[in-house]
């Protein structure tokens, strides 16, 4: 049975989340500092998911930070579109750097729900462009509800349908609420496990001397 995870939603109603079909809903830590890496390192030990949102400059800096998990709502900015294409908040350079570091791109349902008219059309077009970029670069994609309260919660089926509307295949949309967020959560737990020294290096049994693990980067 597939487990579904909303890693940017309202986590205050576990019973309702379970009823809707979620294994877990997480309220991520949102990095707001100008020094993304310093803040992410400061909270990494206690945060299950770390997300940053901003314009292309913020997203470019985020793509160089190993400690982040998600670039959130990259389409949601006030910068103007380019002459021959949309300014969707990420480009191929950013997406390739994210793919290397395991940073996923978030597609937030609430952003669309809370917009209308020309703004909504622009937002959907930017999301479609970011999906194409993410696919080309092998960058992880995550669908989230973006809910702030229990009334904003949506089921996994709803988000999968949303993902397919903006250009994902059924398999990609399903992975965006299951396999990809699950890997982000698992990696977060691995960072805290004293027996996992770094990616691909796990201690099964310690000898007489127990060494410390790699604190930052991943691994």
N, C-alpha and C positions, 0 to 999 in steps of 0.2 A: 504494500500500500504506500502511495506517495504521500510524504509529509509536505505541507505547505507553510511558508513563512512570509509574513509581512514585516519587513525590517525598517519600515518608517510609518508607523501607525499608532493608534491609541491603544496603549497597553494596560489601561486601567479596568478592563472588563474581561478577564480570562474566560469566564463562563460563556459569554456571548461570542468571544473569539472561537472557542471550541465548537459552539453550536454552528457557526458559519463555516467551519471546516479548517480552521487554522491550527497548526501544531503549536505555533507561537507567534505573538505579535511583539515587536520591539520598538521602543521609543529611543532612537539613536542619540548619541551625543553629537551636537552640532558645533563644529569648530567655527569660531568667529574671529579669532585673533589674526592679526596681520602676519604673525609668525606661525604659520600652520604647523610646521614640524614640531616646534617647541611645545605648543599647546597639545598636539596629538600625543606626543611622548609623555606629557604630564598626566594625561587622563587614560592612556592606553591600558594600564593595568586594571582599571575598574570599568571601562566601557566595553560593551559587547559589540557595538557597531559605532563607527565614527564616520560622520558625513560632513561634507563641506559644500556650500552653495555660493555661487557668485557668477560674475561675468567671465569672459574668456581669459583675462589675466589671472584671476583667482584659480580657475580651472587648470591653467597651465602650470601654476605653482603647485597645485594639488597633485598633478600627475607625476611630480618628482618626489612625492612624500610617501615612503613605504608604509608609514603607520596608518594611513587612511584606508577606509573600506569602500566609500561611495562618493562619487561626484553627484550631488543632488540637483535635480531640476536645472540642468545646464541651459535649457532653452528660455528660462524665466529671467530675462534681463532687459534693460532698457536701451541697450546698444542698437544702433541701426544695422539693418541688413546690408550686405555688400552689394555692389552693382550687379554682379552676375550670379550670385548665390546667396542663400540665407546665412546670417550670422547665428548659428545654432548653439553657440557656447563651447563647442569642442570642434577640433579638426583632426586630420589623420595623425598629426604629430602627437597631440594629446592622447588620442585613443590608443596609439601604439605604446606610448609610455605607460598608460593605465593597464593595458594587457600584460605588459612585462611585470608589473608590480601587483597584479591581482586586484586592481581597483575597478569596481564595476560602475556603470552608468545607470542612474535611476531615471525611471519614467513614472512620474507621479500623477495618479488619477485625479487627485484633488485639484491640481493645477488647471486641468481641463474643466472639471466640474465647476470651479469657481470663476471661470472666465466666460466671456460671451462675445458674439459678433466678430469683428475683424481680429480682435486680440486672440480669440479662441482659434480662428482659422490659421493665424500666424503661428500659434503655439503648436498646433497639430502638424503643420508643415515642417517646423523645426524638429519636432520629435521624429518624424519620418526620415528626415535627413540624418539625424543622429543614429537611428537604427541602422541605416545603410553604412554609415561610417564605422559603427561598432562591429557590424558583421564583417566588413572588409578587413578590419584590424584584429579580429579575434578577441575583442574586448567583451567582458561580461556585461550582461544587461539584467536589470532588476526592475520588476513592476511593484509599485507600492500604492497603498491607498492614500497615504498622506493625511490620514484622518486625525483630527484634533479631539474628537469625542466619540462616544459610541454611535452617534447618529451618522457619522462619516465612515464607519466601517463598511467594508464590502467583502464579499466572499471571494475565494480563489477563482471560482468560475467567472465572476464579474471581471476580475483583473485580467484573466486569460483572454476573455472576449475583447477587452480594451486593447490588449497587446496586439491582437490580430487586426484590429481596426487601424492601428498606426503602423502596420507593416511587418509584424512578426508572424512567423508560421506558428501553427498549433504547437509544434514541438518546442520552438524557441520561447513562446509565451509561457508554456508550462514550466520550462526550465527556469524562467525568470521569477517564478514564485515558489520554486522547489529546489532544484539542484544548485543554482548559483547562490541564492541567499543561505542555503544550508552550508555551502563551502565557506562562506564568509564567517558564519557563526562558528563553524568547526575550527577555522584558523584562529579566531579570537580565543577560543578555549585552549588551543595548542600553545599559544603565546604564554599562557599562564601556567602551563604544565611544566613543572621543574624537570621532568624526565625527557622532554623534547627540547633538545639543545638548539636545533635549527631545522629547517626544512630537510627532510630525508635522513635526519640523524636523531634517533630516539634510543635512549638508554633502557635496556630491558632489565638489567641488574647492575647495581652500583658495586664497585669494589670498596676498598678501604677509604678512598678519597672521593668525595662528591664535589664536582666542579659546577660552577655557575653556568647559566645559559646565556645565549645571545639576547641582549635586552631589546635591541631595536633592529629595524630593517625587517624584511621577511623575504628572508629566511629562504 
